[in-house]
Amino acid sequence: MSTPTPIPRTDAEHVRAVNASAAWSALYDIDNRIRGIIKYGLNEASSYEQELAEIRREINEITALIGSK
């Protein structure tokens, strides 16, 4: 028999629990994006600076989503 997951005790824990799936999904998407850049390079309309700025923006959105900022 497995141990039940504890109920979050604070609002911050609740926010993290509710948004954890979306955060992991976003991190998975970022990982795939970086893997694609490493494997195939950038498309002609982009630069590393643009890609990194976009990835950084996405990371900031994730941290806001789970209440880490």
HUNOR-V198668 format. One record per residue. N is the residue number from 1. RES is the residue in one letter. PHI is phi as a letter, one per 40 degrees, with the letter a starting at -180 (none if undefined). PSI is psi in whole degrees, -180 to 180 (999 if undefined). D_CENTER is the distance of its C-alpha to the mean C-alpha in Angstrom with 2 decimals. Layout:
n = [N N]
res = [RES RES]
phi = [PHI PHI]
psi = [PSI PSI]
d_center = [D_CENTER D_CENTER]
//
This chain:
n = [1 2 3 4 5 6 7 8 9 10 11 12 13 14 15 16 17 18 19 20 21 22 23 24 25 26 27 28 29 30 31 32 33 34 35 36 37 38 39 40 41 42 43 44 45 46 47 48 49 50 51 52 53 54 55 56 57 58 59 60 61 62 63 64 65 66 67 68 69]
res = [M S T P T P I P R T D A E H V R A V N A S A A W S A L Y D I D N R I R G I I K Y G L N E A S S Y E Q E L A E I R R E I N E I T A L I G S K]
phi = [none c c c c c c d c b c c c c c c c c c d c c c c c c c c c c d c c c d c c c c b g c c c c b b c c c c c c c c c c c c c c c c c c c g c b]
psi = [132 155 131 149 130 149 134 139 -22 167 -39 -43 -39 -45 -45 -43 -43 -38 3 -43 -44 -38 -46 -38 -43 -40 -38 -43 -42 -43 -46 -37 -45 -42 -41 -40 -43 -43 -44 -12 -173 155 166 -25 4 168 163 -37 -43 -46 -46 -38 -41 -43 -42 -40 -43 -40 -42 -38 -38 -46 -35 -38 -39 6 30 -4 999]
d_center = [31.83 28.25 27.47 25.99 22.65 23.66 23.33 21.16 23.67 22.14 20.39 17.41 17.25 17.69 14.83 12.45 14.22 14.19 10.50 9.33 9.56 7.59 4.55 5.57 6.46 3.81 3.26 6.89 7.54 6.80 8.92 11.43 11.76 12.62 14.87 16.57 17.28 18.73 20.75 21.98 21.58 20.91 22.70 25.65 24.26 21.41 21.34 19.19 19.11 17.85 15.12 13.98 14.28 12.14 9.28 9.92 10.05 6.67 5.46 8.33 7.57 4.71 7.50 10.01 8.96 9.52 12.37 11.87 13.52]
//
